[in-house]
Amino acid sequence: MNNNVVRFLLTFFLGWIGSLIINHTSLKPDGWKSRTLAYIVLGYITLGIYTLVASICNLTFDPSKAKNIGYFKA
């Protein structure tokens, strides 16, 4: 299974817990860090919409871009 699909599934079904898992496994893209706090706060404030959007963006993660939703350069 593709790493992007695994990140999507973890983030979507586990929310911020998935973000914590991604940060501490090989699923984290090299040189990037997941915005765990953003998953917690924005997911709560937007009633899960942020988590859904970030999950979908995990499918199209592109390390050559300066920004990716849910991630920042480490």
C-alpha positions in Angstrom: 0.0 0.0 0.0 1.3 3.5 -0.9 2.5 5.7 2.0 0.2 8.5 1.0 -2.8 6.1 1.3 -1.6 4.9 4.7 -1.2 8.6 5.9 -4.7 9.4 4.6 -6.3 6.4 6.4 -4.4 7.1 9.7 -5.2 10.8 9.6 -8.9 10.3 8.6 -9.8 7.5 11.0 -7.5 8.4 13.9 -7.3 12.2 13.6 -4.6 13.7 15.7 -3.5 10.3 17.1 -2.8 9.4 13.5 -0.7 12.6 13.2 1.3 11.5 16.3 1.9 8.0 14.8 3.0 9.5 11.5 5.5 11.8 13.3 7.2 8.8 15.0 7.2 6.2 12.1 8.7 5.9 8.6 5.4 7.3 7.3 6.7 10.8 8.0 8.1 12.3 4.8 11.9 13.0 5.1 12.5 16.6 6.2 8.9 17.2 7.2 7.0 17.2 10.4 3.2 16.7 10.9 1.2 19.5 12.5 -0.2 17.4 15.4 -1.5 20.4 17.4 -3.3 21.7 14.3 -5.0 18.3 13.9 -6.2 18.6 17.6 -7.3 22.2 17.7 -8.5 22.8 14.1 -10.2 19.4 13.9 -12.1 20.2 17.1 -13.0 23.8 16.1 -14.1 22.8 12.6 -16.0 19.6 13.8 -13.6 17.4 11.9 -13.5 19.3 8.6 -9.8 20.2 8.9 -8.9 16.6 9.6 -10.9 15.5 6.5 -9.1 18.1 4.3 -5.7 17.3 5.7 -6.4 13.6 5.1 -7.2 14.2 1.5 -4.1 16.4 1.1 -2.0 13.5 2.4 -2.9 11.7 -0.8 -1.3 14.4 -2.9 1.7 15.2 -0.6 4.5 16.6 -2.7 7.9 17.1 -0.9 9.0 19.5 -3.7 6.4 22.1 -2.6 7.2 24.7 0.0 4.0 23.9 1.9 1.7 20.9 2.3 -1.5 21.1 4.4 -0.8 19.4 7.8 3.0 19.5 7.4 5.8 21.9 7.8 9.5 21.7 7.0 11.5 20.3 10.0 
